[in-house]
Amino acid sequence: MISIYQLKPRFQALLRPLCHWLAQRGVTANQVTIAAVVLSGLGGAWIAYTPNSPWPLFALPVILFIRMALNAIDGMLAREFAMQSHLGAILNEMGDVVADACLYLPLAFHPDVSIWGMFGFVLLGTMVEMMGVVAVQIGGDRRYDGPFGKSDRAFAMGLLALLLGIGIPAGVWINGLLLLTIILSVITLVNRGRNALSQLEPTS
């Protein structure tokens, strides 16, 4: 199944001039990573504070797009401008799951969104990213296998927020969407674990 993550190289190419501009002005990869977390925290707080307002819901897809750009930029800064560090690796991995929780969990305050469904979505998303990191711990590569990675989760939540914001009547579609994301997350979790193990198996 195609994942939005596969579009990352093209997205990075578009952002490369901005990345060079930031590097020339002394902006570091870690600063960009932290900025993405702060942006997510502010967006999530806005949703939690006014759960019945459409405006933070409209803002969520925009915030997610900006955060996606920041995530791409911090990686390019680290790789292409010799800013890689152990601290940066920690901030990158932890920042993603913290930012996701800050942005997505407040959607559960919306009266039409299942608390348990959203909690399950965030929990499984964290487990998926953890599985990707565990692959490195056992001697393999960081796994980004789909079909439902970080970018796909962002698209799903952006779509959910947009539909709620424009006033689409609440119904079984909300729980159906959350259930679909949970199923796809489980498949992704299994794929990353299986592929991580197969990478380490000796070839005949």
N, C-alpha and C positions, 0 to 999 in steps of 0.2 A: 504494500500500500504506500502511496506517495505521501511524504511528509513535507510540511512547509519548510522544515530544516534544510531540505535540499536546495532551496532558493538562496541560502546564506551566502555563497560565493558572489552571486550577482549583487546582493544587497551590500556586501562589503565593498565591492568595486565602486558602487555609487557613493559610499561614505568615505572612501580613501582620501579625497581632497580635504574634507573636513578633519579627518584624522591627522593629516600632515599639518594643517593649520593649528590644531590644538597642541601638537607636539612642539611646534616652533615657539609657542607661547608658554611652554613649561608645564602644561597640564599633564598629570601622570595618569597611568592606567588605574591605579588604586583610587584616585580622586573621582574618576568617572564611575567606577564600580559603586563607590559610596553614594554618589549623586543619584544613581539609579535606585538604590534602596530608599533613600530619603524621599525621592519622588513617589515611590510606591507607598510609603508610609503616609504621606500627605494625601494621596488619592484615596487610600483605604479609610483614613480618618474622615474625609469628606463624605464618603458613602455611609459610614457608620453614624455620623452625626445627623445626616439628613437622608435616611433610607427611603423615604417616600418621594423625594424630589427626583425629577428626571435629569437634572443637570449633571450631577456626579456620574450618573449612568452614561450620559452622552460623552462625558470626559474620559471614561475608562478606556475605550478603544484608542483614544489619542494618547493617553498615558502609556498604554501597552506598546504602542508603536514607538514612542520616544524611548521607552525603556529598552525595547528590542534594539534600537539604534545605539543606545549607550552600551549595551552588552556587546555589540559587535565592535564598537570603537575601543572599548577597554582591551579586548583581545588583540586587536590590531596594534594598539599602542604597545602592548606588552611584547608581542612577537617581533614587530618591525622596527621598534625603537629601543630595544634592549632594556625593557622595563620589567621583565619577568622576575618574580621573586616568590619565595615560599609564602610570605604574607599575602601577596597578590592571589596565589592559588587558593588560599583559605577564604579570602574575601570574595573571590569569584564564585566558589561553590556555595558557601554559606549565604552570600548575598542573594543568589537566585531563589533559594527556598524561602528565605525570610521575606523577600519582596513579594513572592507569590502569595504567601500567607497574609501579608499585610493588605494586598489588593483584593484577594478573592474571598477570604473569610467574612469581611464586612457585608458581602452580598447576602449572607444568611440573615441579616437584619431586615431585608426586604420581606414584606408580609407574604409574598407569593413564592418565595424560594425556600426549599426544604433545608433546614439546618443540618440534618444528618447527611443529606445528599451533598451539600457543599463541603461539609467536614470530610466526607469520604473522598471527594474529588481532590481536596488539598492534601490529605494524608497520602493518597496513592501517588499524587504528583511528587511529593517529597520522597517516597519510597523509590520511584522510578529514577530520580536524580541520584539517590544514594546508591542504587544498583550500578549506575554508570561509574561512580567513583570507586565502588568496591572492586570493580574490574581491574582498576589500577593497583589496588592493594594486593591482589592475588597474582600480579605480574603481567597483566594484559594492558590493553589500551583503554582510555576513557571511552565508554560506550555511549553512542548517541542514536542507537537504533530506534525505529518507530514501531508502530505507526502513529504514536501519540506522544510526541516529545514536548519540550517547553514551548516552542513556537505554536504548536497545534493547540496546546492548552490555552495559550493567550488568545488565539483566534476564537476558540469556543466561548471563553468568558467575555470577550469583546462583543461577540454576536449576542450572547444572552443579555448583556447589559444594554445593548442597542435596542433589542426587541422590547425589553421591559421599559426602556426610556421613551420609546415612541408610543407606548400604550397598547401593545398587542395584548389582547385579553389573556389573563392567566388561565392555565389549563394543564392538562396532562403533558403537554409538550415540554414544560419546564422539567418535570421529573424524568420524562423520556430523554431529554438532552443530557441531564446529569447522569442518568443510568448509562447512556451510550458512552459518555466520557469515562466513566468508571470501568466499563468493560474494556474499552480501548487502552486504558491505563494498565489494567491487569495484563493484557496481551503484550504491551510494551515492556512491562516489568519482566515477564517471562522471556521475551525475546532478548533483552539485554543480558539477563543471567545466562541463558543458554548460549548466546554468542560469545560471551566472555569465557565460558568454560571451554567451548569448542576451539577458541583461539589458542588455548594452552595445551590441547590434546596433541600428542606427537603424531605427525603424518607419516604414513607408511611409504 
